[in-house]
Amino acid sequence: MAELQTNSVAWETLLDLSSYDGPRHVRLEAAVRDAVAAGRLPAGAALPSSRLLAASLGVSRWVVTEVYGRLTAEGILDARTGSATRVAASVGVTAPRPAPAPAAPLRRPRLDLAPGVPDLRHAPRALWRRAVTDVLARTPDAELFRLDPDVPEARTAVAAYLARSRFARADAASVVVTHGATDGMRRVARTLRALGHTALLVEDPSWSRMRQVAAAEGLASVPVPVDEHGVDVAALVAASTRTGARAALVTPAHQFPVGAALSPDRREGLLAWARTCDGVVIEDDYDAEFRYDRRPVGALQAMAPDRVVLAGSLSKTASAALGVGWLVLPPALQGAVRDAGAPAPSTLDQLTLTRFLASGGLDRHLRAARTRYRRRREALLAALDRTLPECPVSGIAAGLHVVLDLPPGVRAADVVRDAEHHDLGLTDIRRYRVSPDAPAPERLVLGYGDLADALVDEAVSVLAHVVRHAGRGR
């Protein structure tokens, strides 16, 4: 504490003399007393010299020296030759405590098979840094005063990127730049609730965070089953008829966590339902950029831009820490969604996104990432086939995860719990179910996005040991 008091500097503390009556020295004395009493001038804080304070307040130096002298005589200030005038330690108001030490970085298991995390070792740091540097160097001074967070250049760049990479039917007017998929879902859910919607049809299982965000905005989740062809549209229509729900959240390109792509006939059926009931489809594009056996299927939004909200972000392709995403909206929702939720990302963040997309930075990153993930997925499947041949693996050749069926008698919850003792991160598929306690097959969702290539065989070997040990234990 002594060191903190010695080094504390209070030169920028605001002293407003207009709040007091009387001559200037009386007003300054009252202002200093109040600042000390309130803790704005803490014990040990160094005050500016009489010359500097007089200049900043527009008073004579005599006014300051007179006040410093009076308060020093009373023991409120401490003046020593060769040192700054300070607030005396005896006043009883101590300097603010130092900020708490930053939290330790989140520790992930050494053998990390948890889904939903991209390869953080290969996050596009250099490409993003180059985009930031270019923006800071080239942005006109006047742009730094831009108060409106709407950046048309960013909306234009997102629309152009989605048109060529996802075949989306988008223009700048239809795009809203968000802080990520969660922010986008919050905006859409809030808008739907304002329009009278009370329920949201969701895939079961599905990414729970999106459901939670919708629920927080007043939309109850209505579960719809998923199979190897994607969401069961016939069941969705039946659930809509039963509950009156006219909004659906789906992942047609690569369903999480089942790993299916929505079949063409179901795509048509889903859009037919939306048109018939005046409904809205929210298309979570999730990890659609990562398809390894063929070119990714185009966005559902392209088939019905008047009915589909396309939501995406850089979270799964690059890093959630970048904090940017987007929505492509039907005309009827554009104004309301744009005004909902938190303010858009900062001007600099949006200009950086613009540069990152327009310069081909994301394209270069994705090309390298696809090669890396394809190789890692193949290594994972080969290791599972050698070590756990009795456990079927499902999911199309896409994304950052596969689904592993466990042998009869082995509970996924037991395997996940036991794996923690081996520094192996696993996830029970029940975690993503609307009703986790309902009967369901015993399955694990194995993510390979952030698993180092050199650890694939070891991770699968430990997994096999845990699975077989769990089987013997029953």
For each residue, the residues with C-beta under 8 A, 3 or more apart:
1: 4 5 94 95
2: 5 6 44
3: 6 7
4: 1 7 8 44 95 98
5: 1 2 8 42 43 44 45 86 89 94 95
6: 2 3 44
7: 3 4
8: 4 5 42 44 45 46 95
9: 45 46
10: 13 40 41 42 45 46 47 87
11: 46 47 48 52
12:
13: 10 35 40 41 45
14: 40
15: 28 31 32 35 57
16: 19 31
17: 20 24 27 28 31 57 59
18:
19: 16 31
20: 17 26 27 30 31
21: 26 27
22: 26 27 30
23: 26 27
24: 17 27 28 59 60 63
25: 28 29 62 63 66 67
26: 20 21 22 23 29 30
27: 17 20 21 22 23 24 30 31
28: 15 17 24 25 31 32 57 59 63 64 67
29: 25 26 32 33 67 70 71
30: 20 22 26 27 33 34
31: 15 16 17 19 20 27 28 34 35
32: 15 28 29 35 36 41 67 71 76 77
33: 29 30 36 37 71 76
34: 30 31 37 38
35: 13 15 31 32 38 40 41
36: 32 33 39 40 41 76 87 91 93
37: 33 34 93
38: 34 35
39: 36 42 93 96
40: 10 13 14 35 36
41: 10 13 32 35 36 45 47 87
42: 5 8 10 39 45 87 93 94 95 96
43: 5 87 88 89 90 91 92 93 94 95
44: 2 4 5 6 8 86 87 89 94 95
45: 5 8 9 10 13 41 42 86 87 95
46: 8 9 10 11 84 85 86
47: 10 11 41 53 68 77 84 85 86 87
48: 11 52 53 56
49: 52 53 84 85
50: 53 54 61 64 65 68 85
51: 54 55 61
52: 11 48 49 55 56
53: 47 48 49 50 56 57 64
54: 50 51 57 59 60 61 63 64
55: 51 52 58
56: 48 52 53
57: 15 17 28 53 54 63 64
58: 55
59: 17 24 28 54 63 64
60: 24 54 63 64
61: 50 51 54 64 65
62: 25 65 66
63: 24 25 28 54 57 59 60 66 67
64: 28 50 53 54 57 59 60 61 67 68
65: 50 61 62 68 69
66: 25 62 63 69 70
67: 25 28 29 32 63 64 70 71
68: 47 50 64 65 71 72 77 79 85
69: 65 66 72 73
70: 29 66 67 73 74
71: 29 32 33 67 68 74 76 77
72: 68 69 75 76 77 78 79 85
73: 69 70
74: 70 71
75: 72 88 90 91
76: 32 33 36 71 72 87 88 91
77: 32 47 68 71 72 85 86 87 88
78: 72 85 86 87 88 89
79: 68 72 83 85 86
80: 83
81:
82:
83: 79 80 86
84: 46 47 49
85: 46 47 49 50 68 72 77 78 79
86: 5 44 45 46 47 77 78 79 83
87: 10 36 41 42 43 44 45 47 76 77 78 91 93
88: 43 75 76 77 78 91
89: 5 43 44 78
90: 43 75
91: 36 43 75 76 87 88
92: 43
93: 36 37 39 42 43 87
94: 1 5 42 43 44
95: 1 4 5 8 42 43 44 45
96: 39 42
97:
98: 4
99:
100:
101:
102:
103:
104: 107
105:
106:
107: 104
108: 112 114 117 425 450
109: 112 114 420 423 424 425
110: 423 455
111: 422 423 424 425 451 455 458 459 462
112: 108 109 117 425 447 450 451 459
113: 424 425 426 427 444 446 447 448 451 459 463
114: 108 109 117 425 426 427 447 450
115: 256 257 400 401 427 445 446 447 449
116: 207 256 316 400 401 447 449
117: 108 112 114 120 400 447 449 450
118: 123 315 316 317 318 319 369 400 449 450
119: 122 123 369 372 373 449 450
120: 117 123 319 450
121: 450 452
122: 119 368 369 372
123: 118 119 120 318 319 321
124: 127 128 318 319 356 361 362 365
125: 128 129
126: 129 130
127: 124 130 131 356 361 362 364 365
128: 124 125 131 132 318 322 352 356 361
129: 125 126 132 133
130: 126 127 133 134 359 361
131: 127 128 134 135 352 353 355 356 359 361
132: 128 129 135 136 348 352
133: 129 130 136 137
134: 130 131 137 138 355 359
135: 131 132 138 139 348 351 352 354 355
136: 132 133 139 348
137: 133 134
138: 134 135
139: 135 136 143 144 348 351
140: 143 144
141: 144 145
142: 145 146
143: 139 140 146 347 351
144: 139 140 141 347
145: 141 142
146: 142 143 151 347
147:
148:
149: 343 344 345 346 347 350
150: 155 338 344
151: 146 154 155 177 344 347 350 351 354
152: 155 156 172
153: 156 157 350 351 354
154: 151 157 158 177 350 351 353 354
155: 150 151 152 158 159 172 173 175 176 177
156: 152 153 159 160 172 175 354
157: 153 154 160 161 353 354 357 358
158: 154 155 161 162 170 175 177 326 353 357
159: 155 156 162 163 168 170 171 172 174 175 328
160: 156 157 163 164 357 358
161: 157 158 164 165 357 362
162: 158 159 165 166 168 170 299 310 312 326 328
163: 159 160 166 167 168 169 170
164: 160 161 167
165: 161 162 289 363
166: 162 163 285 288 296 298 299 301 302 310 312
167: 163 164 298 299 302
168: 159 162 163 298 299 301 302 305 310 328
169: 163 301 302 305
170: 158 159 162 163 174 175 301 305 310 328
171: 159 174 175
172: 152 155 156 159 175
173: 155 334
174: 159 170 171 305 328 329 330 331 334
175: 155 156 158 159 170 171 172 326 327 328 329
176: 155 184 187 326 327 329 334 337 338 344
177: 151 154 155 158 324 325 326 344 345 350 353
178: 181 183 184 187 313 324 325 326 327 341 344 345
179: 182 183 323 324 325 342 344 345
180: 183 184 313 314 315 320 323 324 325
181: 178 184 185 210 284 311 312 313 315 325
182: 179 185 186 209 210 213
183: 178 179 180 186 187 325 341 342
184: 176 178 180 181 187 188 311 313 325 326 327
185: 181 182 188 189 210 213 214 249 282 284 311
186: 182 183 189 190 213 216 217 340 341 342
187: 176 178 183 184 190 191 327 337 340 341
188: 184 185 191 192 282 309 311 327 333 337 340
189: 185 186 192 193 200 213 214 216 217 218 219
190: 186 187 193 194 217 340 341
191: 187 188 194 195 333 336 337 340
192: 188 189 195 197 200 217 219 247 280
193: 189 190 196 197 198 217 218 219
194: 190 191 336 340
195: 191 192 336
196: 193
197: 192 193 200 219 245 246 247
198: 193 218 219 220 244 245
199: 219 220 221 222 243 244 245 247
200: 189 192 197 211 214 219 220 221 222 245 247 248 249
201: 222 224 236 239 240 245 247 248 249
202: 206 210 211 214 221 222 223 224 248 249 434
203: 206 223 224 226 231 249 250 251 255
204: 223 224 225 226 433 434 435
205: 226 257 258 429 430 432 433 434
206: 202 203 210 211 226 249 251 255 256 257 432 434
207: 116 210 211 251 256 257 284 286 432
208: 211 212 431 432
209: 182 212 213
210: 181 182 185 202 206 207 213 214 249 284
211: 200 202 206 207 208 214 215 221 249 434
212: 208 209 215 216
213: 182 185 186 189 209 210 216 217
214: 185 189 200 202 210 211 217 219 221 249
215: 211 212 218 219 220 221
216: 186 189 212 213
217: 186 189 190 192 193 213 214
218: 189 193 198 215
219: 189 192 193 197 198 199 200 214 215 247
220: 198 199 200 215
221: 199 200 202 211 214 215 434
222: 199 200 201 202 239 240 243 245
223: 202 203 204 239 433 434 435
224: 201 202 203 204 231 232 235 236 239 248
225: 204 231 232 235
226: 203 204 205 206 230 231 232 255 258 260
227: 230 232 258 260
228: 258 260 394
229: 260 262 263 266
230: 226 227 250 252 255 260 261 262 263 266
231: 203 224 225 226 236 248 250 252 255 262 266 270
232: 224 225 226 227 235 236 266
233: 236 237 266 269 270 273
234: 237 238 269
235: 224 225 232 238 239
236: 201 224 231 232 233 239 240 248 270 273
237: 233 234 240 241 269 273
238: 234 235 241 242
239: 201 222 223 224 235 236 242 243 245
240: 201 222 236 237 243 244 245 246 248 273 277 279
241: 237 238
242: 238 239
243: 199 222 239 240
244: 198 199 240
245: 197 198 199 200 201 222 239 240 248
246: 197 240 277 278 279 280
247: 192 197 199 200 201 219 279 280 281 282
248: 200 201 202 224 231 236 240 245 270 273 274 279 280 281 282
249: 185 200 201 202 203 206 210 211 214 282 284
250: 203 230 231 255 262 270 281 282 283 284 300
251: 203 206 207 254 255 256 283 284 285 286
252: 230 231 255 261 262 267 270 283 297 300
253: 261 262 285 286 288 291 296 297 299 300 398
254: 251 259 260 261 286 287 288 290 291 396 398 399
255: 203 206 226 230 231 250 251 252 258 259 260 261 262
256: 115 116 206 207 251 259 286 287 399 401 432
257: 115 205 206 207 401 403 429 432 445
258: 205 226 227 228 255 394 395 403
259: 254 255 256 394 395 396 398 399 401 402 403
260: 226 227 228 229 230 254 255 395 396
261: 230 252 253 254 255 297 396 398
262: 229 230 231 250 252 253 255 266 267 270 300
263: 229 230 266 267
264: 267 268
265: 268 269
266: 229 230 231 232 233 262 263 269 270
267: 252 262 263 264 270 271 300 303
268: 264 265 271 272
269: 233 234 237 265 266 272 273
270: 231 233 236 248 250 252 262 266 267 273 274 281 300
271: 267 268 274 275 281 300 303 304 307 308
272: 268 269 275 276
273: 233 236 237 240 248 269 270 276 277 279
274: 248 270 271 277 278 279 280 281 304 307 308
275: 271 272 278 279 304 307
276: 272 273 279
277: 240 246 273 274
278: 246 274 275
279: 240 246 247 248 273 274 275 276 307
280: 192 246 247 248 274 307 308 309 330 333
281: 247 248 250 270 271 274 300 304 307 308 309
282: 185 188 247 248 249 250 308 309 311
283: 250 251 252 299 300 301 308 309 310 311
284: 181 185 207 210 249 250 251 311
285: 166 251 253 288 299 310 311 312
286: 207 251 253 254 256 316 399
287: 254 256 290 316 317 398 399 400
288: 166 253 254 285 291 296 297 299 312
289: 165 296 317 366 370
290: 254 287 296 317 369 370 373 398 399 400
291: 253 254 288 294 295 296 297 396 397 398
292: 370 373 374 377 397 398
293: 396 397 398
294: 291
295: 291
296: 166 253 288 289 290 291 398
297: 252 253 261 288 291
298: 166 167 168 302
299: 162 166 167 168 253 283 285 288 302 308 310
300: 250 252 253 262 267 270 271 281 283 303 304 308 310
301: 166 168 169 170 283 304 305 308 309 310 328
302: 166 167 168 169 298 299 305
303: 267 271 300 308
304: 271 274 275 281 300 301 307 308
305: 168 169 170 174 301 302 308 328 330
306: 330 331 332
307: 271 274 275 279 280 281 304 330
308: 271 274 280 281 282 283 299 300 301 303 304 305 330
309: 188 280 281 282 283 301 327 328 329 330 333 337
310: 162 166 168 170 283 285 299 300 301 327 328
311: 181 184 185 188 282 283 284 285 325 326 327
312: 162 166 181 285 288 325 326
313: 178 180 181 184 316 320 324 325 326
314: 180 317 318 319 320 322 324 325 362
315: 118 180 181 318 319 320 322 325
316: 116 118 286 287 313 400 449
317: 118 287 289 290 314 362 365 366 369
318: 118 123 124 128 314 315 322 362 365
319: 118 120 123 124 314 315 322
320: 180 313 314 315 323
321: 123
322: 128 314 315 318 319
323: 179 180 320 345 349
324: 177 178 179 180 313 314 345 349 350 353
325: 177 178 179 180 181 183 184 311 312 313 314 315
326: 158 162 175 176 177 178 184 311 312 313
327: 175 176 178 184 187 188 309 310 311 337
328: 159 162 168 170 174 175 301 305 309 310
329: 174 175 176 309 333 334 337 338
330: 174 280 305 306 307 308 309 333 334
331: 174 306 334
332: 306
333: 188 191 280 309 329 330 336 337
334: 173 174 176 329 330 331 337 338
335: 338 339
336: 191 194 195 333 339 340
337: 176 187 188 191 309 327 329 333 334 340 341
338: 150 176 329 334 335
339: 335 336
340: 186 187 188 190 191 194 336 337
341: 178 183 186 187 190 337
342: 179 183 186
343: 149
344: 149 150 151 176 177 178 179 350
345: 149 177 178 179 323 324 349 350 353
346: 149 349 350
347: 143 144 146 149 151 350 351
348: 132 135 136 139 351 352
349: 323 324 345 346 352 353
350: 149 151 153 154 177 324 344 345 346 347 353 354
351: 135 139 143 151 153 154 347 348 354 355
352: 128 131 132 135 348 349 355 356
353: 131 154 157 158 177 324 345 349 350 356 357
354: 135 151 153 154 156 157 350 351 357 358
355: 131 134 135 351 352 358 359 361
356: 124 127 128 131 352 353 359 361 362
357: 157 158 160 161 353 354 361 362
358: 157 160 354 355
359: 130 131 134 355 356
360: 363 364
361: 124 127 128 130 131 355 356 357 364 365
362: 124 127 161 314 317 318 356 357 365 366
363: 165 360 366 367
364: 127 360 361 367 368
365: 124 127 317 318 361 362 368 369
366: 289 317 362 363 369 370
367: 363 364 370 371
368: 122 364 365 371 372
369: 118 119 122 290 317 365 366 372 373
370: 289 290 292 366 367 373 374
371: 367 368 374 375
372: 119 122 368 369 375 376 453
373: 119 290 292 369 370 376 377 400 448 449
374: 292 370 371 377 378 397
375: 371 372 378 379 453
376: 372 373 379 380 448 451 453 456
377: 292 373 374 380 381 397 402 448
378: 374 375 381 382
379: 375 376 382 383 453 456 457
380: 376 377 383 384 402 446 448 451 456 460
381: 377 378 384 385 393 402
382: 378 379 385 386
383: 379 380 386 387 456 457 460 461
384: 380 381 387 388 391 393 404 460
385: 381 382 388 389
386: 382 383 389
387: 383 384 460 461 463 464
388: 384 385 391 404 460 463 464 467
389: 385 386
390: 407
391: 384 388 404 405 406 407 467
392: 404 405
393: 381 384 402 403 404 405
394: 228 258 259 402 403 405
395: 258 259 260 398 399 401 402 403
396: 254 259 260 261 291 293 399
397: 291 292 293 374 377
398: 253 254 259 261 287 290 291 292 293 296 395
399: 254 256 259 286 287 290 395 396
400: 115 116 117 118 287 290 316 373 447 448 449
401: 115 116 256 257 259 395 445 446 447 448 449
402: 259 377 380 381 393 394 395 445 446 448
403: 257 258 259 393 394 395 429 443 444 445 446
404: 384 388 391 392 393 443 444 445 446
405: 391 392 393 394 441 442 443
406: 391 410 411 412 415 442 443 444 467
407: 390 391 410 467 471
408:
409: 471 474
410: 406 407 414 415 442 467 470 471 474
411: 406 414 415 442 470 474
412: 406 415 416 428 429 430 442 443 444
413: 416 417 428 430
414: 410 411 417 418 470 473
415: 406 410 411 412 418 419 426 428 444 463 466 467 470
416: 412 413 419 420 426 427 428 444
417: 413 414 420
418: 414 415 421 422 466 469 470
419: 415 416 422 424 425 426 462 463 466
420: 109 416 417 423 424 425
421: 418
422: 111 418 419 462 465 466
423: 109 110 111 420
424: 109 111 113 419 420 459 462 463 466
425: 108 109 111 112 113 114 419 420
426: 113 114 415 416 419 444 446 463
427: 113 114 115 416 431 444 445 446 447
428: 412 413 415 416 431 443 444 445
429: 205 257 403 412 432 433 440 441 443 444 445
430: 205 412 413 433 436 440
431: 208 427 428 436 445
432: 205 206 207 208 256 257 429 445
433: 204 205 223 429 430 436 438 440
434: 202 204 205 206 211 221 223
435: 204 223 438
436: 430 431 433
437:
438: 433 435
439:
440: 429 430 433 443
441: 405 429
442: 405 406 410 411 412
443: 403 404 405 406 412 428 429 440
444: 113 403 404 406 412 415 416 426 427 428 429
445: 115 257 401 402 403 404 427 428 429 431 432
446: 113 115 380 401 402 403 404 426 427 463
447: 112 113 114 115 116 117 400 401 427 450 451
448: 113 373 376 377 380 400 401 402 451 456
449: 115 116 117 118 119 316 373 400 401
450: 108 112 114 117 118 119 120 121 447
451: 111 112 113 376 380 447 448 455 456 459
452: 121 455 456
453: 372 375 376 379 456
454:
455: 110 111 451 452 458 459
456: 376 379 380 383 448 451 452 453 459 460
457: 379 383 460 461
458: 111 455 461 462
459: 111 112 113 424 451 455 456 462 463
460: 380 383 384 387 388 456 457 463 464
461: 383 387 457 458 464 465
462: 111 419 422 424 458 459 465 466
463: 113 387 388 415 419 424 426 446 459 460 466 467
464: 387 388 460 461 467 468
465: 422 461 462 468 469
466: 415 418 419 422 424 462 463 469 470
467: 388 391 406 407 410 415 463 464 470 471
468: 464 465 471 472
469: 418 465 466 472 473
470: 410 411 414 415 418 466 467 473 474
471: 407 409 410 467 468 474
472: 468 469
473: 414 469 470
474: 409 410 411 470 471
